[in-house]
Amino acid sequence: MPGTRPPKKHKGLVIINTGDGKGKSTAAFGMLMRAWGRDMKVVAVQFIKGETSKFGEHMALAKMGVEVIPAGRGFTWTSHDLDVDAGKARHGWKIASDMILSGKYDVMMLDEITYPIRYGWLEASDVIETLSRRPEMMHVVMTGRNAPEELIEYADLVTEMRLVKHPYAEQGVTAQKGVEL
Amino acid sequence: MPGTRPPKKHKGLVIINTGDGKGKSTAAFGMLMRAWGRDMKVVAVQFIKGETSKFGEHMALAKMGVEVIPAGRGFTWTSHDLDVDAGKARHGWKIASDMILSGKYDVMMLDEITYPIRYGWLEASDVIETLSRRPEMMHVVMTGRNAPEELIEYADLVTEMRLVKHPYAEQGVTAQKGVEL
């Protein structure tokens, strides 16, 4: 019937935070924090990892007892061998994929997973295929710029973080510990 | 000189997460989590508070030992008296303002502060006046839709969260515990 609300239902959501602005990973970490507050089982898988970036959230997740799995390039950007990087990304996805299907997690973050897909190291269709077989109530939040259309099509909730104003270019302010790192 | 990068400097940032999309408060909570991970002193002040919403982050902040200060309407929406609401908002801002100037906090979240400003209960100029006197290294992150232009003008970093796709309208899915509540 027109105008009738569909019945409310509960299900695990596939969430994407994309766009060029700040806050994509930060909001996903906030989501993990919220679920952790409810004693849900949460885990973060990171596909790109600089050596110093995101150190604040690693310290926080360690304090919270939340697992962080390095996938893809792992903990450094030292490799300049694309075949090695592609291999690491595929290996990282295999680990993440097994974890998704294990039934052990309520909420999983796939941080910066859009990059290995954009680089051609992972297929969006493989990611979707695994997500479609995940436990019914499991939430998965993916982050990164330029989320592939296929993934957006599949997701339940997609937010674009758009930069309105940024201090670095204008004021020469460097990234600040605690709020961005 | 054109093309010369300004010297890097450190300073406390005024950050705004605005827009109609999800993730404004969630990203601010992620920021608090990151700073908490670095053992910085963080606090959340909430200007609008439904009775059941955001319960997940309250549980998380309690587990983390982070203070949450109810301001404005406080913990319920039960009041329908606008004068009472306005008074609460002003009282809430007085508390927040004293905390900002106390020098005790490294990072403060002013959650949904845009609403009492939009309702005319707080003046953006008063908020800016207090922020301008805060400790130099203190970060303040403000959230809410329709951030006033004056506040955006004053802020260092502004992100708009834009809704690309949302499950409720399309699929009749209700808000999910752990990821949104």
Boltz contact constraints between the chains, C-beta under 6 A:
constraints:
  - contact:
      token1: [A, 6]
      token2: [B, 172]
      max_distance: 6.0
  - contact:
      token1: [A, 8]
      token2: [B, 174]
      max_distance: 6.0
  - contact:
      token1: [A, 9]
      token2: [B, 173]
      max_distance: 6.0
  - contact:
      token1: [A, 13]
      token2: [B, 176]
      max_distance: 6.0
  - contact:
      token1: [A, 21]
      token2: [B, 159]
      max_distance: 6.0
  - contact:
      token1: [A, 22]
      token2: [B, 159]
      max_distance: 6.0
  - contact:
      token1: [A, 23]
      token2: [B, 27]
      max_distance: 6.0
  - contact:
      token1: [A, 23]
      token2: [B, 159]
      max_distance: 6.0
  - contact:
      token1: [A, 26]
      token2: [B, 27]
      max_distance: 6.0
  - contact:
      token1: [A, 26]
      token2: [B, 30]
      max_distance: 6.0
  - contact:
      token1: [A, 26]
      token2: [B, 31]
      max_distance: 6.0
  - contact:
      token1: [A, 27]
      token2: [B, 23]
      max_distance: 6.0
  - contact:
      token1: [A, 27]
      token2: [B, 26]
      max_distance: 6.0
  - contact:
      token1: [A, 27]
      token2: [B, 27]
      max_distance: 6.0
  - contact:
      token1: [A, 27]
      token2: [B, 30]
      max_distance: 6.0
  - contact:
      token1: [A, 29]
      token2: [B, 30]
      max_distance: 6.0
  - contact:
      token1: [A, 29]
      token2: [B, 33]
      max_distance: 6.0
  - contact:
      token1: [A, 30]
      token2: [B, 26]
      max_distance: 6.0
  - contact:
      token1: [A, 30]
      token2: [B, 27]
      max_distance: 6.0
  - contact:
      token1: [A, 30]
      token2: [B, 29]
      max_distance: 6.0
  - contact:
      token1: [A, 30]
      token2: [B, 30]
      max_distance: 6.0
  - contact:
      token1: [A, 31]
      token2: [B, 26]
      max_distance: 6.0
  - contact:
      token1: [A, 31]
      token2: [B, 179]
      max_distance: 6.0
  - contact:
      token1: [A, 33]
      token2: [B, 29]
      max_distance: 6.0
  - contact:
      token1: [A, 33]
      token2: [B, 33]
      max_distance: 6.0
  - contact:
      token1: [A, 33]
      token2: [B, 60]
      max_distance: 6.0
  - contact:
      token1: [A, 34]
      token2: [B, 56]
      max_distance: 6.0
  - contact:
      token1: [A, 34]
      token2: [B, 57]
      max_distance: 6.0
  - contact:
      token1: [A, 34]
      token2: [B, 60]
      max_distance: 6.0
  - contact:
      token1: [A, 35]
      token2: [B, 178]
      max_distance: 6.0
  - contact:
      token1: [A, 36]
      token2: [B, 60]
      max_distance: 6.0
  - contact:
      token1: [A, 37]
      token2: [B, 56]
      max_distance: 6.0
  - contact:
      token1: [A, 37]
      token2: [B, 59]
      max_distance: 6.0
  - contact:
      token1: [A, 37]
      token2: [B, 60]
      max_distance: 6.0
  - contact:
      token1: [A, 38]
      token2: [B, 56]
      max_distance: 6.0
  - contact:
      token1: [A, 38]
      token2: [B, 59]
      max_distance: 6.0
  - contact:
      token1: [A, 38]
      token2: [B, 178]
      max_distance: 6.0
  - contact:
      token1: [A, 40]
      token2: [B, 178]
      max_distance: 6.0
  - contact:
      token1: [A, 56]
      token2: [B, 34]
      max_distance: 6.0
  - contact:
      token1: [A, 56]
      token2: [B, 37]
      max_distance: 6.0
  - contact:
      token1: [A, 56]
      token2: [B, 38]
      max_distance: 6.0
  - contact:
      token1: [A, 57]
      token2: [B, 34]
      max_distance: 6.0
  - contact:
      token1: [A, 59]
      token2: [B, 37]
      max_distance: 6.0
  - contact:
      token1: [A, 59]
      token2: [B, 38]
      max_distance: 6.0
  - contact:
      token1: [A, 60]
      token2: [B, 33]
      max_distance: 6.0
  - contact:
      token1: [A, 60]
      token2: [B, 34]
      max_distance: 6.0
  - contact:
      token1: [A, 60]
      token2: [B, 36]
      max_distance: 6.0
  - contact:
      token1: [A, 60]
      token2: [B, 37]
      max_distance: 6.0
  - contact:
      token1: [A, 139]
      token2: [B, 179]
      max_distance: 6.0
  - contact:
      token1: [A, 156]
      token2: [B, 167]
      max_distance: 6.0
  - contact:
      token1: [A, 157]
      token2: [B, 166]
      max_distance: 6.0
  - contact:
      token1: [A, 157]
      token2: [B, 167]
      max_distance: 6.0
  - contact:
      token1: [A, 158]
      token2: [B, 164]
      max_distance: 6.0
  - contact:
      token1: [A, 158]
      token2: [B, 165]
      max_distance: 6.0
  - contact:
      token1: [A, 159]
      token2: [B, 21]
      max_distance: 6.0
  - contact:
      token1: [A, 159]
      token2: [B, 22]
      max_distance: 6.0
  - contact:
      token1: [A, 159]
      token2: [B, 23]
      max_distance: 6.0
  - contact:
      token1: [A, 159]
      token2: [B, 161]
      max_distance: 6.0
  - contact:
      token1: [A, 160]
      token2: [B, 162]
      max_distance: 6.0
  - contact:
      token1: [A, 160]
      token2: [B, 164]
      max_distance: 6.0
  - contact:
      token1: [A, 161]
      token2: [B, 159]
      max_distance: 6.0
  - contact:
      token1: [A, 161]
      token2: [B, 161]
      max_distance: 6.0
  - contact:
      token1: [A, 162]
      token2: [B, 160]
      max_distance: 6.0
  - contact:
      token1: [A, 162]
      token2: [B, 162]
      max_distance: 6.0
  - contact:
      token1: [A, 164]
      token2: [B, 158]
      max_distance: 6.0
  - contact:
      token1: [A, 164]
      token2: [B, 160]
      max_distance: 6.0
  - contact:
      token1: [A, 165]
      token2: [B, 158]
      max_distance: 6.0
  - contact:
      token1: [A, 166]
      token2: [B, 157]
      max_distance: 6.0
  - contact:
      token1: [A, 167]
      token2: [B, 156]
      max_distance: 6.0
  - contact:
      token1: [A, 167]
      token2: [B, 157]
      max_distance: 6.0
  - contact:
      token1: [A, 172]
      token2: [B, 6]
      max_distance: 6.0
  - contact:
      token1: [A, 173]
      token2: [B, 9]
      max_distance: 6.0
  - contact:
      token1: [A, 174]
      token2: [B, 8]
      max_distance: 6.0
  - contact:
      token1: [A, 176]
      token2: [B, 13]
      max_distance: 6.0
  - contact:
      token1: [A, 178]
      token2: [B, 35]
      max_distance: 6.0
  - contact:
      token1: [A, 178]
      token2: [B, 38]
      max_distance: 6.0
  - contact:
      token1: [A, 178]
      token2: [B, 40]
      max_distance: 6.0
  - contact:
      token1: [A, 179]
      token2: [B, 31]
      max_distance: 6.0
  - contact:
      token1: [A, 179]
      token2: [B, 139]
      max_distance: 6.0
